[in-house]
Amino acid sequence: MRRLLCFIALAPLVAACGSSGKDAIPVTSTSSRCDVPRTSFTAGKLTFKIVNRGSQPTELYVYGSNGRVISEVENVGPGTSRTLAVSLKAGRYELGCKPGQRGSGIRVPITVT
């Protein structure tokens, strides 16, 4: 009984830790574009949802200064989506889509304040 009460008490907290993705920032990747609806964000935890509208697998990267990879999600197949959660401090960054998972990809500068 005691364990059940603990579970009931903790259930809302555990649920709050999950991410439904409904507040995710959409990123659309094609063979020639990496589209994001805005390029300014508030510092803290950001969740990006990449949708692959291209014909090859793609990747999504968050780059910091000097092209340093801060976070990434790989193997996003054609017609599928994945989420990438990352905590960012104020600064300038780049989002990068990599159609075909090769090369330097298509980069979009973003600002976090």
C-alpha distances in whole Angstrom, upper triangle without the diagonal:
4,5,5,6,9,10,11,12,14,15,18,20,19,21,24,25,26,29,30,34,35,37,38,42,44,46,49,50,53,56,58,56,52,52,49,49,50,50,49,46,44,42,39,37,39,38,41,41,44,45,48,50,53,54,53,49,49,47,46,47,46,49,50,53,55,54,51,48,45,42,43,42,44,45,44,46,48,47,43,41,39,38,38,37,38,38,42,44,47,50,52,50,51,49,51,50,52,53,54,52,55,57,56,55,55,54,54,54,51,50,47,48
4,5,5,6,9,10,11,12,14,17,18,18,20,22,23,25,28,30,33,34,35,37,41,43,45,48,50,53,55,57,55,51,51,48,48,48,49,47,44,41,40,37,35,37,36,39,40,43,44,47,50,52,53,52,49,48,46,45,45,44,47,47,51,53,52,48,46,43,41,42,41,43,44,44,46,48,47,43,41,38,37,37,35,36,36,40,41,44,47,49,48,49,47,49,49,51,52,53,51,54,56,55,54,54,53,52,52,49,48,45,45
4,5,5,6,9,10,10,12,15,16,15,18,20,20,22,25,27,30,32,33,34,38,40,42,45,46,49,52,54,51,48,48,45,46,46,46,45,41,39,38,34,32,34,33,36,36,39,41,44,47,49,50,48,45,45,42,41,42,41,44,45,48,50,48,45,43,39,37,38,37,39,40,40,42,45,43,40,38,35,33,34,32,34,34,37,39,42,45,47,45,46,44,46,46,47,49,49,47,50,52,51,50,51,50,49,49,46,46,43,43
4,5,5,6,9,10,10,14,15,15,16,19,20,21,24,25,29,30,32,33,37,39,41,43,45,48,51,53,51,47,47,44,44,45,46,44,41,39,38,34,32,34,33,36,35,38,40,43,45,48,49,48,44,44,42,41,42,41,44,45,48,51,49,46,43,40,38,38,37,39,40,39,41,44,42,38,36,34,33,33,32,34,34,37,39,42,45,47,45,46,44,46,46,47,48,49,47,50,52,52,50,50,49,49,49,46,46,43,43
4,5,5,6,9,10,12,14,14,16,18,19,21,24,26,29,30,31,33,37,39,41,44,46,49,52,54,51,48,47,44,44,44,45,43,40,38,37,33,31,33,33,36,36,39,41,44,46,49,50,49,46,45,43,42,42,42,44,45,48,51,49,46,43,40,38,39,38,40,41,41,43,45,43,40,37,35,33,34,32,33,33,37,38,41,44,46,45,46,44,46,46,48,49,50,48,52,53,52,51,51,50,49,48,45,45,42,42
4,5,5,6,8,11,11,12,14,16,17,19,22,24,27,29,29,31,35,37,39,42,44,47,50,51,49,46,45,42,42,42,43,41,37,35,34,30,28,31,30,33,34,37,39,42,45,47,48,47,44,43,41,39,39,39,41,42,45,47,46,43,40,37,35,36,35,38,39,39,41,43,42,38,36,33,31,31,29,30,30,34,35,38,41,43,42,43,42,43,44,45,47,48,46,49,51,49,48,48,47,46,46,43,42,39,39
4,5,5,6,9,10,10,12,14,15,16,20,21,25,26,27,28,32,34,37,39,41,44,47,49,46,43,42,40,40,40,41,39,36,34,33,29,27,29,28,31,31,34,36,39,41,44,45,44,41,40,38,37,37,37,40,40,43,46,44,41,38,35,33,34,33,35,36,35,38,40,38,35,32,30,28,29,27,29,29,32,34,37,40,42,40,41,39,41,41,43,44,45,43,46,48,47,46,46,45,44,44,41,41,38,38
4,6,5,8,10,10,11,14,15,17,20,21,24,25,26,28,32,34,37,39,41,45,48,49,46,43,42,39,39,40,41,39,36,34,33,29,27,29,28,31,31,34,36,39,42,44,46,45,42,41,39,38,38,38,41,41,45,47,45,43,40,37,34,35,34,36,37,37,38,41,39,35,33,31,29,30,28,30,30,33,35,38,41,42,41,42,40,42,42,44,45,46,44,48,49,48,47,47,45,44,44,41,41,38,38
4,6,7,8,10,11,13,14,16,20,21,24,25,26,28,31,34,37,39,42,45,48,49,46,43,42,39,39,39,39,38,34,32,31,28,26,28,27,31,31,35,36,40,42,45,47,46,42,41,39,37,38,37,40,40,43,46,44,42,39,36,34,35,34,37,38,37,39,42,40,36,34,31,29,29,27,28,28,31,33,36,39,41,40,41,39,41,42,44,45,47,45,48,49,48,46,46,45,43,43,40,39,36,36
4,6,5,6,9,10,11,13,17,18,22,23,23,25,29,31,34,36,38,42,45,46,43,40,39,36,36,36,37,35,31,29,28,25,23,25,24,28,28,32,33,37,39,42,44,42,39,38,36,34,34,33,36,36,40,42,41,38,35,32,30,31,30,33,35,34,36,39,37,33,31,28,26,26,23,25,25,28,30,33,36,38,37,38,36,38,38,40,42,43,41,44,46,44,43,43,41,40,40,37,36,33,33
4,5,5,6,9,10,11,15,16,19,20,21,23,27,29,32,34,36,40,43,44,41,38,37,34,34,35,35,34,31,29,28,25,22,24,23,26,26,29,31,34,37,39,41,40,37,36,34,32,33,32,35,36,40,42,40,38,35,32,29,30,29,31,33,32,34,36,34,31,28,26,24,24,22,24,25,28,30,33,36,37,36,37,35,37,37,39,40,41,39,43,44,43,41,41,40,39,39,36,36,33,33
4,6,5,6,9,10,13,14,18,18,19,21,25,27,30,33,35,38,41,43,40,36,35,32,32,32,33,31,28,26,26,22,20,22,21,24,25,28,30,33,36,39,40,40,37,35,33,31,32,31,34,35,38,41,39,37,34,31,29,29,28,31,33,31,34,35,33,30,27,25,23,23,21,23,23,26,28,31,34,35,34,35,33,35,35,38,39,41,39,42,44,42,40,40,38,37,37,34,33,30,31
4,5,5,7,9,12,14,17,18,18,20,24,26,29,32,34,38,41,42,39,35,34,31,31,31,31,30,26,24,23,20,18,20,20,23,24,27,29,33,36,38,40,39,36,34,32,30,30,29,32,32,35,38,37,34,31,28,26,27,27,30,31,30,33,35,33,30,27,24,22,22,19,21,20,24,25,28,31,33,32,33,31,33,34,36,38,40,37,41,42,40,39,38,37,35,35,32,31,28,28
4,5,5,7,11,13,16,17,18,19,23,25,28,30,32,36,39,40,37,34,33,30,31,31,31,30,26,25,24,20,17,19,18,22,22,25,27,30,33,36,38,36,33,32,29,28,28,27,30,31,34,37,35,33,30,26,24,25,24,27,29,28,30,32,31,27,25,22,19,20,17,19,20,23,25,28,31,33,31,32,30,32,32,34,36,37,35,38,40,38,37,37,35,34,34,31,31,28,29
4,5,5,9,10,13,14,15,17,21,23,25,28,30,34,37,38,35,32,31,28,28,29,29,28,25,24,23,20,17,18,17,20,20,23,25,28,31,34,36,35,32,30,28,27,27,27,30,31,35,37,35,33,30,27,24,25,24,26,28,26,29,30,29,25,22,20,18,19,17,19,20,23,26,28,31,32,31,31,29,31,31,33,34,36,34,37,39,38,36,35,34,33,33,30,30,27,28
4,5,8,10,12,13,13,15,19,21,24,27,29,33,36,37,34,30,29,26,26,26,27,26,22,20,20,17,14,16,15,18,19,23,25,28,31,33,36,35,32,30,28,26,26,25,28,29,32,35,33,31,28,25,23,24,23,26,28,26,29,31,29,26,22,20,17,18,15,17,17,20,22,25,28,29,28,29,27,29,30,32,34,35,34,37,38,36,35,34,32,31,31,28,27,24,25
4,7,10,12,14,14,15,18,21,23,26,28,31,34,35,32,29,28,25,26,26,26,25,21,20,19,15,12,14,13,17,18,21,23,27,30,32,34,33,29,28,25,23,23,22,25,26,30,32,30,28,25,22,20,21,20,23,25,24,27,29,28,24,21,18,15,15,13,14,15,18,21,23,26,27,26,27,25,27,27,30,31,33,31,34,35,34,32,32,30,29,29,26,26,23,24
4,6,9,11,12,13,16,18,21,23,25,29,32,33,30,27,26,24,24,24,25,24,21,20,20,16,13,14,12,15,15,18,20,23,26,29,31,30,27,25,23,21,22,22,25,26,30,32,30,28,25,22,19,19,18,21,22,21,24,26,24,21,18,15,13,13,11,14,15,19,22,24,27,27,26,26,24,25,25,27,29,30,29,32,33,32,30,30,29,28,28,26,26,23,25
4,5,8,9,9,13,15,17,20,22,25,28,29,27,23,22,20,20,21,22,21,18,18,18,15,11,11,9,11,12,15,17,20,23,26,28,27,24,22,20,18,19,19,23,24,28,30,28,26,23,20,17,17,16,19,20,19,21,23,21,18,15,12,10,11,9,12,14,17,20,23,24,25,23,23,21,22,22,25,26,28,26,29,31,29,27,27,26,25,25,23,23,21,23
4,5,8,8,12,13,16,19,21,24,28,29,26,23,22,19,20,21,22,22,19,20,20,17,14,13,10,12,11,14,16,19,22,24,27,26,23,22,21,19,21,21,24,26,30,32,30,28,25,22,19,19,17,20,21,18,21,22,20,16,13,12,10,12,12,15,17,20,23,25,27,27,25,24,22,23,23,25,26,28,27,30,32,30,28,27,26,25,26,24,24,23,24
4,5,5,9,10,13,15,18,21,24,25,22,19,18,16,16,17,19,19,17,17,18,16,12,10,7,8,7,11,13,16,19,22,24,24,21,19,18,16,18,18,21,23,27,29,27,26,22,20,17,17,15,18,19,16,18,19,17,14,11,10,7,10,10,13,15,18,21,22,24,24,22,21,18,20,19,22,23,25,24,27,28,27,25,24,23,21,23,20,21,20,22
4,6,9,10,13,16,19,22,26,26,23,20,18,16,15,16,19,19,16,17,19,17,14,12,10,10,9,13,14,18,19,23,25,26,23,22,21,19,20,20,24,25,29,32,29,28,25,23,20,20,18,21,22,19,21,21,19,16,13,13,11,13,13,16,17,19,22,23,25,25,23,23,20,22,21,24,25,27,26,30,31,29,27,25,24,22,23,21,22,20,22
4,7,9,13,15,19,22,26,26,22,19,17,14,13,14,16,15,13,13,15,14,11,9,8,9,9,13,15,18,20,23,26,26,24,22,20,18,19,18,21,23,26,29,27,26,23,21,19,19,18,21,22,20,22,23,20,18,15,14,11,12,11,14,15,16,19,20,22,22,20,20,18,20,20,23,25,27,26,29,30,28,25,24,22,20,21,18,18,17,18
4,6,9,12,15,19,22,22,19,16,14,11,11,12,14,14,12,13,14,13,10,7,5,5,6,9,12,15,17,20,23,23,21,18,17,14,15,15,18,20,24,26,24,23,20,18,16,15,14,17,19,16,19,19,18,15,12,10,8,9,9,11,13,15,18,19,20,20,18,17,14,17,16,20,21,24,23,25,26,24,22,20,19,17,18,16,17,16,18
4,7,10,13,17,20,20,16,13,11,8,8,9,10,11,10,12,14,13,11,8,6,5,6,8,11,14,16,19,22,22,20,17,16,13,14,13,16,18,22,24,22,21,19,17,15,15,14,17,19,16,19,19,17,16,12,11,9,10,10,12,14,14,17,17,18,17,15,14,12,14,14,18,19,22,21,24,24,22,19,17,16,14,15,12,14,14,16
4,7,10,13,17,17,13,10,8,6,7,9,11,13,13,16,17,17,15,11,9,6,5,6,7,11,12,15,19,19,17,15,14,12,14,14,17,20,23,25,22,22,20,19,16,15,14,16,17,14,16,16,14,13,10,10,9,10,12,14,17,17,20,20,20,19,17,15,12,13,12,16,16,20,19,22,23,21,18,16,15,13,15,14,16,16,19
4,7,10,13,13,10,7,6,5,8,10,11,14,14,17,18,18,16,12,10,7,6,5,6,9,10,13,16,16,14,12,11,9,11,12,15,18,21,22,19,20,18,17,15,13,12,14,15,12,14,14,13,12,9,10,10,10,13,14,17,17,20,20,20,18,15,13,9,10,9,12,13,16,16,18,19,17,14,12,12,11,13,12,15,16,20
4,7,10,11,8,6,5,7,9,12,14,17,17,21,22,22,20,16,14,10,8,6,5,6,7,9,13,13,13,10,11,10,13,14,17,20,23,24,21,22,20,20,17,15,14,14,14,11,12,11,11,11,9,11,12,13,16,18,21,21,24,24,23,21,18,15,11,11,9,11,11,14,15,17,18,17,13,11,12,12,15,15,18,20,23
4,7,8,6,5,6,9,12,15,15,19,20,23,24,24,22,18,16,12,10,7,6,5,6,7,10,10,10,7,9,9,12,14,16,20,23,23,20,21,18,19,17,14,13,13,12,10,11,9,10,11,10,12,13,14,17,19,22,22,25,25,24,21,18,14,11,9,6,8,7,11,12,14,15,14,10,9,11,12,15,16,20,21,25
4,5,5,7,9,12,15,17,18,22,23,26,27,28,26,22,20,16,14,10,9,6,5,4,8,9,10,8,11,12,15,17,19,23,25,25,22,23,21,22,20,17,16,15,14,11,11,9,10,12,12,14,16,18,21,22,25,25,28,28,27,24,21,17,14,12,9,9,7,10,12,14,15,15,11,10,13,14,17,19,23,25,28
4,6,9,11,15,18,20,21,24,26,29,30,30,28,25,22,19,17,13,12,9,8,5,7,8,10,9,12,13,16,19,20,23,25,25,22,23,21,23,21,18,17,15,14,13,12,10,12,14,15,17,19,20,23,24,28,27,30,30,28,25,22,18,15,13,9,9,5,8,11,12,13,13,10,9,13,15,19,21,24,27,30
4,7,10,14,16,18,18,22,24,28,29,29,28,24,23,19,18,15,14,11,10,8,11,11,13,11,13,14,16,18,19,22,24,23,20,23,21,23,22,19,18,17,17,15,16,14,15,17,17,19,20,21,24,25,27,26,29,29,26,23,20,17,14,12,9,9,8,11,13,13,13,13,9,8,11,12,16,19,22,25,28
4,6,10,13,15,15,19,20,24,25,26,25,21,20,16,15,12,12,10,10,9,12,13,14,11,12,12,14,16,17,20,22,22,19,21,20,21,20,17,17,17,17,15,16,14,15,16,16,17,18,18,21,22,24,23,26,26,24,20,18,14,12,10,8,9,9,12,14,14,14,13,9,7,9,10,13,15,19,22,25
4,7,10,12,12,16,17,21,22,22,21,17,16,12,12,9,10,10,10,10,14,14,13,10,11,9,11,12,14,17,20,20,17,19,17,18,16,14,14,15,16,13,15,14,15,15,14,15,15,15,18,18,21,20,22,22,20,17,15,11,8,7,6,9,9,13,13,14,14,13,9,6,7,7,11,12,16,18,22
4,7,9,10,14,15,19,20,21,20,16,15,12,11,9,10,11,11,12,16,16,16,13,13,11,13,14,16,19,21,22,19,21,19,19,18,16,16,17,18,15,17,16,15,16,14,15,15,15,17,18,21,20,22,22,20,17,15,12,10,10,9,12,13,16,17,18,18,16,13,10,10,8,11,12,15,17,20
4,6,7,10,12,15,17,18,17,13,12,9,10,9,11,13,13,15,19,19,18,15,14,12,13,13,15,17,20,22,19,20,19,18,17,16,16,18,19,16,18,18,17,17,14,15,14,14,15,16,18,17,19,19,18,15,13,11,9,11,11,14,15,19,19,20,20,18,15,12,11,8,10,10,13,14,17
4,7,10,11,15,17,18,18,14,14,11,12,12,13,15,16,18,22,22,22,19,18,15,17,16,18,20,22,24,22,23,22,21,20,19,19,21,22,20,21,20,19,19,16,17,16,16,17,18,19,18,20,19,19,17,16,14,12,14,14,18,19,23,23,24,24,22,18,15,14,11,12,11,13,15,17
4,6,8,12,14,16,16,13,13,12,13,14,16,18,19,21,25,25,24,21,19,16,16,15,17,18,20,22,21,22,21,20,19,19,20,22,24,22,24,23,22,22,19,19,17,16,17,17,17,16,17,16,16,14,13,12,12,14,15,19,21,24,24,25,24,22,19,16,14,10,10,8,10,11,13
4,7,10,13,15,15,12,14,12,14,15,17,19,20,22,25,25,24,20,19,15,15,13,14,15,16,19,17,19,18,17,17,18,19,22,24,22,25,24,24,23,20,19,17,16,16,15,16,14,15,13,12,10,10,9,9,13,15,18,20,24,23,24,23,20,18,15,12,8,7,5,6,8,11
4,7,10,12,14,11,14,13,16,17,20,22,23,25,29,28,27,23,21,18,17,14,15,15,17,20,19,20,19,18,18,19,21,24,26,24,27,27,27,25,22,21,19,17,16,15,14,12,12,10,10,10,10,11,12,15,18,21,24,27,26,27,26,22,21,18,15,11,9,6,5,6,8
4,6,9,10,8,11,11,15,17,20,22,24,26,30,29,27,23,21,17,16,13,15,15,17,20,19,19,18,16,16,18,20,23,26,24,27,27,27,25,21,20,17,15,14,12,11,9,10,9,10,10,11,12,12,16,18,22,24,28,26,28,27,23,22,20,16,13,12,8,6,5,6
4,6,9,8,12,13,17,19,22,25,27,29,33,32,30,26,23,20,18,15,17,16,18,21,21,20,20,17,17,19,21,25,28,26,29,30,29,27,23,22,18,16,14,12,10,9,9,8,10,12,13,15,15,19,21,25,27,31,29,30,29,26,25,23,20,17,15,11,9,5,5
4,7,8,12,14,17,20,23,26,28,30,33,32,29,26,23,19,17,14,15,14,16,20,19,18,18,14,15,18,20,24,27,26,29,31,30,28,24,22,18,15,13,10,8,6,5,5,9,11,12,14,15,19,21,25,28,30,28,30,29,26,25,23,20,17,15,12,9,5,6
4,6,10,13,16,19,22,25,28,30,33,31,29,25,22,19,17,14,16,15,17,21,20,19,17,14,14,17,19,22,26,25,28,30,29,26,23,20,16,14,10,8,5,5,6,8,11,14,13,16,16,19,22,25,27,30,28,29,29,26,25,24,21,19,17,14,12,9,9
4,7,10,13,16,20,23,26,27,30,29,26,23,20,16,15,13,15,15,18,22,20,18,16,13,12,14,16,20,23,21,25,27,26,23,19,16,13,10,7,6,4,6,9,11,14,15,14,16,15,18,20,23,25,28,25,28,28,25,24,23,20,19,18,15,14,11,12
4,7,10,13,16,19,22,24,27,26,23,20,17,14,13,11,14,14,18,21,19,18,16,13,11,13,14,18,20,19,22,24,23,20,16,14,10,8,6,5,6,7,10,12,14,14,13,13,12,15,17,20,22,25,23,25,25,23,21,20,18,16,15,12,12,10,12
4,7,10,13,16,19,21,24,23,20,17,15,12,12,11,15,16,20,22,20,19,16,13,11,12,12,15,17,16,19,20,19,17,13,10,7,6,4,6,9,10,14,16,17,17,15,14,12,15,15,18,20,23,21,24,24,22,20,19,17,16,16,14,15,13,16
4,6,10,13,15,18,21,20,17,14,12,9,10,10,14,16,19,22,19,18,15,14,11,10,10,13,15,13,16,17,16,14,10,8,6,5,6,8,11,12,16,17,17,16,14,13,10,12,12,15,17,19,18,21,21,19,17,16,15,13,14,13,14,14,17
4,6,10,13,15,18,17,15,13,11,9,12,12,16,19,22,24,21,21,18,16,13,12,10,12,13,11,13,14,13,10,7,6,4,6,9,12,15,16,19,21,21,20,17,15,12,13,12,15,16,18,17,20,21,20,17,16,16,15,17,15,18,17,20
4,6,9,12,14,14,12,9,8,7,10,12,15,19,22,23,20,20,17,16,13,11,9,10,11,8,10,11,10,8,5,6,6,8,11,13,17,18,21,22,22,20,17,14,11,11,9,11,12,15,14,17,18,17,14,13,14,14,16,16,18,19,22
4,6,9,12,12,11,9,10,10,13,16,19,22,25,26,23,23,20,20,17,14,12,12,11,8,9,8,7,6,4,7,9,11,15,17,21,21,25,26,25,23,20,17,14,13,10,12,12,14,15,18,19,19,15,15,16,16,19,18,21,22,25
4,5,8,8,7,7,9,10,14,16,19,23,26,26,23,23,20,21,18,15,12,11,10,7,7,5,5,6,6,9,12,14,17,19,23,24,27,28,27,25,21,18,15,13,10,10,9,11,12,15,17,17,14,13,15,16,19,20,23,24,28
4,7,9,10,10,12,13,17,19,22,26,28,29,25,26,23,24,21,18,16,15,13,10,9,6,6,8,9,12,15,17,21,23,26,27,30,30,29,27,24,20,17,15,12,12,10,12,14,17,19,19,15,14,17,17,21,22,25,26,30
4,6,8,8,11,13,17,20,22,26,28,28,24,26,23,24,22,18,16,14,12,10,9,6,7,10,11,14,17,19,22,24,27,28,31,32,30,27,24,20,17,15,11,11,7,9,12,14,16,17,13,13,16,17,21,23,26,28,31
4,7,9,13,15,19,22,24,28,30,30,26,27,25,26,24,20,17,15,12,11,8,5,8,11,13,16,19,21,25,27,30,31,34,35,33,30,27,23,20,17,14,12,9,9,12,14,17,18,15,16,19,21,24,26,30,31,35
4,6,10,13,16,20,22,26,28,28,24,25,22,24,21,17,15,12,9,9,7,6,9,11,13,15,18,19,23,25,28,29,32,33,31,29,25,22,19,15,12,10,6,5,8,11,14,16,13,14,17,20,23,25,28,30,34
4,7,11,14,17,20,23,26,26,22,22,19,21,18,14,11,8,6,5,4,6,9,9,11,12,15,16,20,21,25,26,29,31,29,27,23,20,17,14,10,8,6,5,7,10,13,15,12,14,17,19,22,23,27,28,32
4,7,10,14,16,20,22,22,18,19,16,17,15,11,9,7,6,5,7,8,11,10,10,10,13,13,17,18,22,23,26,27,26,23,19,16,13,10,7,5,4,6,5,9,11,12,9,11,13,15,18,20,23,24,28
4,7,10,13,16,19,19,16,16,12,14,11,7,6,4,6,6,9,11,13,12,10,9,11,10,14,15,19,19,22,24,22,20,16,14,10,8,6,5,7,8,6,9,11,11,9,10,12,14,16,17,21,21,25
4,7,10,13,17,17,14,14,10,11,8,6,5,7,9,8,12,13,15,13,11,9,9,8,11,12,15,16,19,20,19,17,13,10,7,6,5,7,9,11,9,12,13,11,9,10,10,11,13,14,17,18,21
4,6,10,13,14,10,10,7,8,6,4,7,9,12,12,15,17,18,17,14,12,11,9,11,10,13,13,16,18,16,14,10,8,6,5,7,8,12,14,11,12,12,10,9,10,9,10,12,12,15,16,19
4,7,10,12,9,8,6,6,5,6,9,12,15,15,19,20,21,19,16,14,12,9,10,8,10,10,13,14,12,11,7,6,5,6,9,11,15,17,15,16,15,12,12,12,9,10,10,10,12,12,16
4,7,8,5,5,5,6,7,9,12,14,18,18,21,23,24,23,20,18,16,13,13,11,12,11,13,13,11,9,6,5,6,7,11,13,16,18,16,16,14,11,12,12,9,10,9,10,12,12,16
4,6,6,5,6,6,9,12,15,18,21,22,25,27,28,26,23,21,19,15,15,12,12,9,10,11,9,7,5,7,9,11,15,16,20,22,19,19,18,14,15,15,12,12,10,10,11,11,14
4,5,6,9,9,13,15,19,21,24,25,28,30,31,29,27,24,22,19,19,15,15,12,12,12,9,7,7,9,12,13,17,19,22,24,21,21,19,15,17,16,13,14,11,12,12,13,15
4,6,9,11,14,16,20,21,24,25,28,30,32,30,28,26,24,21,21,18,18,16,16,16,13,11,10,10,13,14,17,18,22,23,20,19,16,13,15,16,13,15,13,14,15,16,19
4,6,9,12,13,16,17,21,21,24,26,28,26,24,22,21,18,19,16,17,15,16,16,13,11,9,8,10,10,14,14,18,19,17,16,13,10,12,13,11,12,11,13,15,16,19
4,6,9,11,15,16,20,21,24,26,28,26,24,21,20,17,17,14,15,13,15,16,13,12,10,10,12,12,15,15,19,20,17,17,15,12,14,15,13,15,14,15,16,16,19
4,6,7,11,13,16,18,21,23,25,23,20,18,16,13,14,12,13,12,15,16,14,13,10,10,10,10,13,13,17,18,15,15,14,12,13,14,12,14,14,14,16,16,19
4,7,11,14,17,18,22,24,25,23,20,17,15,11,11,8,9,9,11,14,13,12,9,10,10,11,14,15,19,20,17,18,17,15,16,16,14,15,14,14,15,14,17
4,7,10,14,15,18,21,22,19,16,13,11,8,8,7,9,10,13,16,15,15,11,11,10,11,12,14,17,18,15,17,17,15,15,16,14,15,15,14,16,15,19
4,7,10,11,15,17,19,16,13,11,10,7,9,9,12,13,17,19,18,17,13,12,10,9,10,11,14,15,12,14,15,13,13,14,13,15,16,16,18,18,21
4,7,8,11,14,15,13,10,8,8,6,9,11,15,16,20,22,21,20,16,14,11,11,10,10,12,13,11,14,15,15,13,15,15,16,18,18,20,20,23
4,6,9,12,14,12,11,9,10,10,13,15,18,20,23,25,24,22,19,16,13,12,10,9,10,11,8,11,14,14,13,15,16,17,20,20,23,23,27
4,6,9,12,10,10,9,12,12,16,18,22,23,27,29,28,26,22,19,16,14,11,10,10,9,8,12,15,16,14,16,18,20,22,23,26,26,30
4,7,8,6,6,7,10,11,15,17,21,23,26,28,27,25,21,19,15,13,10,10,9,10,9,13,16,16,14,15,17,18,21,22,25,25,29
4,6,5,8,9,13,15,19,21,25,26,30,31,30,28,25,22,18,16,13,12,10,10,10,14,17,18,16,17,19,21,24,25,28,28,32
4,6,8,11,15,17,21,23,27,28,31,33,32,29,26,23,19,17,13,12,10,10,12,15,18,19,16,17,19,21,24,25,28,29,33
4,7,11,14,17,20,23,27,28,32,33,32,30,27,24,20,18,15,15,13,14,15,19,21,22,19,19,21,21,25,25,28,29,32
4,7,11,14,17,20,24,25,29,30,30,28,25,22,18,17,14,15,13,14,15,18,21,22,19,19,20,21,24,24,27,27,30
4,7,10,13,17,20,22,25,27,27,25,22,20,16,15,13,14,13,15,15,19,21,21,18,18,18,19,21,21,24,24,27
4,7,10,13,17,19,23,25,25,23,20,18,15,14,13,14,14,16,15,18,21,20,18,18,18,18,21,20,22,22,25
4,7,10,13,16,19,21,22,21,18,17,13,14,13,15,16,18,17,20,22,20,18,18,18,17,19,18,20,19,22
4,7,10,12,16,18,19,18,15,14,11,12,12,14,17,18,16,19,20,19,17,17,16,16,17,15,17,16,19
4,7,10,13,16,17,17,15,15,13,14,15,18,20,22,20,22,23,21,20,20,18,17,18,15,16,15,17
4,6,10,13,14,14,12,13,12,14,16,18,21,23,20,22,23,20,20,19,17,16,16,14,14,12,15
4,7,10,12,13,12,14,14,16,19,21,24,27,24,26,25,23,22,22,19,18,17,14,13,10,12
4,7,8,10,9,12,12,15,18,21,24,27,24,25,25,22,21,20,17,16,14,11,10,7,9
4,6,9,10,13,15,18,21,24,27,30,27,28,27,24,24,23,19,18,15,12,10,7,8
4,7,9,13,15,18,22,25,28,31,28,29,28,24,24,22,19,17,14,11,8,5,5
4,7,10,13,16,20,23,26,29,26,27,25,21,21,20,16,14,11,9,6,5,6
4,7,10,13,17,20,23,26,24,24,22,18,18,16,13,11,7,6,5,6,9
4,7,10,13,16,19,22,20,20,19,15,15,13,10,8,6,5,6,8,11
4,6,10,13,16,19,17,17,15,12,11,10,6,5,4,5,8,10,14
4,7,10,13,16,14,15,14,11,10,8,6,5,6,7,10,12,16
4,6,10,13,11,12,11,8,6,5,4,6,9,10,14,16,19
4,6,10,8,10,10,9,5,5,7,9,12,13,17,19,22
4,6,5,6,7,7,4,6,9,12,15,17,20,22,26
4,5,7,9,10,7,8,11,14,17,19,23,25,29
4,5,9,11,9,11,14,17,21,23,26,28,32
4,7,9,8,11,13,17,19,21,25,26,30
4,7,7,11,13,17,19,22,25,27,31
4,6,9,11,15,18,20,24,26,29
4,7,8,12,14,17,20,22,26
4,6,10,13,16,19,21,25
4,7,10,13,17,19,23
4,7,10,13,16,19
4,6,10,13,16
4,7,10,13
4,7,10
4,7
4
